[in-house]
């Protein structure tokens, strides 16, 4: 009779085989996803003679390319996107703007959708001769996330960083 620990080790090895087998992995997405952030911020010339930093705008949009590599047309695809911002001097990331772009993707083709632009206003920190360092105000866009849904089921997603995904998951919907 074999000792009990060898049976436990064998059962553990079998459970590991199933855990790392291809059948245990999630199904690959039906729609390929490529996301590009487009900076639309107006360029502000810095004037060294001004005592106060000028207010600036941070403006971006997303260009989202969807690739259907299947042999079936994908109709009624929902592309949900979010922009994230952070207050100057702060550390908390929050959702600035979210939206949905519908898409129909023919079999074997790609389709591109664009988000609505997201915009913030901020003033960088600066030095004042009389008052010293003046803190920056406002917020900046720090990232984005995109989720693709087929028939209300999440098929694919992309976040510009893990911090953006955490902020998204932490926000009640």
C-alpha positions in Angstrom: 0.0 0.0 0.0 1.3 3.4 -1.0 1.5 6.2 1.5 -1.2 8.9 1.3 1.2 11.7 0.4 2.1 10.1 -3.0 -1.6 10.0 -3.9 -1.9 13.7 -2.9 1.1 14.5 -5.0 -0.3 12.7 -8.0 -3.7 14.4 -7.6 -1.9 17.8 -7.4 0.1 17.0 -10.5 -3.0 16.1 -12.4 -4.8 19.2 -11.3 -1.8 21.3 -12.5 -2.0 19.6 -15.9 -5.7 20.6 -16.2 -5.1 24.1 -14.9 -2.4 24.8 -17.6 -4.0 22.9 -20.5 -5.3 24.8 -23.5 -8.8 23.8 -22.7 -8.6 25.7 -19.4 -7.6 28.9 -21.2 -10.3 31.5 -22.2 -11.4 31.4 -25.8 -9.4 33.8 -28.0 -11.3 37.0 -29.0 -13.3 36.9 -32.1 -12.4 40.5 -32.9 -8.8 41.8 -33.0 -8.3 45.2 -31.4 -5.8 48.0 -32.0 -6.1 51.3 -30.2 -4.2 54.6 -30.9 -4.5 57.7 -28.8 -4.5 60.9 -30.9 -3.3 64.0 -29.2 -5.5 67.0 -30.2 -4.1 69.4 -27.6 -3.5 72.9 -28.9 0.1 73.9 -28.6 0.7 76.8 -26.1 3.8 78.9 -26.5 5.5 79.5 -23.2 6.3 83.1 -22.5 9.2 83.4 -20.0 8.2 87.0 -19.2 4.7 86.1 -18.0 4.5 85.8 -14.2 1.7 83.2 -14.3 1.7 79.9 -16.3 -1.1 79.9 -18.9 -4.1 77.6 -18.7 -3.6 74.7 -21.1 -6.0 72.2 -22.7 -5.3 68.4 -22.8 -7.4 66.9 -25.5 -7.3 63.4 -27.0 -9.4 61.0 -29.0 -9.1 57.3 -29.8 -8.8 55.6 -33.2 -10.0 52.0 -32.7 -9.4 49.4 -35.4 -11.4 46.2 -35.2 -10.4 43.1 -37.1 -12.9 40.3 -37.8 -10.9 37.3 -38.8 -13.9 35.0 -38.8 -16.0 33.9 -41.7 -19.1 35.5 -40.2 -20.2 39.2 -40.3 -20.3 40.7 -36.8 -23.2 43.1 -36.5 -24.2 45.2 -33.6 -20.7 45.2 -32.0 -20.5 47.7 -29.1 -17.1 49.4 -28.6 -17.1 51.0 -25.1 -14.2 53.4 -24.3 -13.1 55.5 -21.3 -10.6 58.2 -20.8 -8.9 58.5 -17.4 -7.5 61.7 -15.7 -5.5 62.7 -12.7 -5.6 66.0 -10.8 -2.2 67.8 -10.9 -0.5 67.0 -7.6 -2.9 64.1 -6.9 -2.4 60.4 -7.3 -6.0 59.1 -7.8 -7.0 58.2 -11.3 -10.7 58.6 -12.2 -12.8 58.2 -15.3 -13.0 61.5 -17.2 -15.3 60.5 -20.1 -16.9 57.3 -21.4 -18.8 56.5 -24.5 -20.0 53.8 -26.9 -19.4 53.4 -30.6 -21.4 50.8 -32.5 -19.8 48.9 -35.3 -20.6 46.3 -37.9 -17.6 44.3 -39.1 -17.8 42.2 -42.3 -16.2 38.8 -42.3 -12.4 39.0 -42.9 -12.4 42.8 -42.8 -11.4 45.6 -40.5 -13.4 48.6 -39.4 -12.2 51.8 -37.7 -14.3 53.8 -35.2 -13.3 57.0 -33.3 -14.2 58.1 -29.9 -15.5 61.5 -29.1 -12.7 63.7 -27.9 -12.0 64.1 -24.1 -10.7 67.3 -22.8 -9.3 68.8 -19.6 -7.9 72.1 -18.6 -4.9 72.6 -16.3 -2.2 75.1 -15.2 1.2 73.7 -14.5 3.0 74.6 -11.3 5.2 77.7 -11.5 7.4 80.0 -9.4 6.1 83.5 -8.4 8.8 85.9 -7.1 6.6 87.1 -4.3 4.6 84.0 -3.4 7.1 81.2 -4.2 6.0 78.0 -5.8 2.4 78.0 -7.0 0.8 74.5 -7.2 -0.6 73.3 -10.5 -4.4 73.1 -10.9 -6.8 71.1 -13.0 -6.3 67.7 -14.4 -4.5 65.8 -17.3 -5.5 62.9 -19.3 -3.4 59.9 -18.2 -4.8 56.9 -20.0 -7.6 55.1 -21.7 -9.4 51.8 -22.0 -11.5 50.0 -24.7 -13.8 47.1 -24.4 -15.4 45.3 -27.3 -18.8 43.5 -26.7 -20.6 41.1 -29.0 -24.2 40.5 -27.9 -23.5 42.0 -24.5 -20.6 39.6 -23.9 -17.0 41.0 -23.4 -14.9 39.7 -26.3 -11.7 41.8 -26.1 -10.3 44.7 -24.2 -7.2 47.0 -24.0 -6.1 49.4 -21.3 -3.2 51.8 -21.7 -1.8 50.5 -18.4 -2.7 48.2 -15.5 -3.5 51.3 -13.4 -6.2 52.4 -15.8 -7.8 48.9 -15.7 -7.7 49.0 -11.9 -9.4 52.4 -11.9 -12.0 51.2 -14.3 -12.8 48.1 -12.3 -13.0 50.1 -9.1 -15.6 52.5 -10.5 -19.2 51.5 -9.9 -21.3 51.2 -13.1 
